[in-house]
Amino acid sequence: MSDLRTQCRQVVASALNKLISANSLSVEPVLPESLLLETPPNPEMGDVGIPFFTFAKTFRMAPPMIANETMKIISESGDAESIGSFFVVGPYLNIKLNKAAAAAPILQKIREQKADYGKYNAQGESPLNGKRVMIEFSSPNTNKPLHLGHLRNDALGESVSRILKACGAEVFKVNII
């Protein structure tokens, strides 16, 4: 997801720089890192919002106008289709990220590696091979009644211990009462 956010910054910075050159403004180019990415208060407003308040004085335009002009440039260039859908909400340029495009490479890697996904690092070695790990979690106790909190912790502890064991660690389960 962070890669999509980086791409959003680059697309918007490129559009702002085109707006600078189109309006013959004598300001420094906008760097992608200088753009502020915010999470909109409402999920219908998208996943990311970029405010244009900071550019109002340098561009000598109202923030909603900067957002509209930037949106026009982005839609004409067609650079943003793989990132998601861009739309203007007042002085913000909001983006609904294409999460399926971000997940596709990860899912493809999982399909290729099948059962071995996550067990080995880039060098083909098990990252936890030979390491000793102690997992402490509650276990069923015959002297005390179980409740939902016990079951949750039991499931989490057992899952983590199995994952670590699959990665090559020597796992010691410690049951607390």
Beta strands, then each sheet from edge to edge (+ up, - down):
strand 1: 48-51
strand 2: 84-89
strand 3: 92-97
strand 4: 132-138
strand 5: 170-176
sheet 1: 1+ 3- 2+
sheet 2: 4+ 5+
end
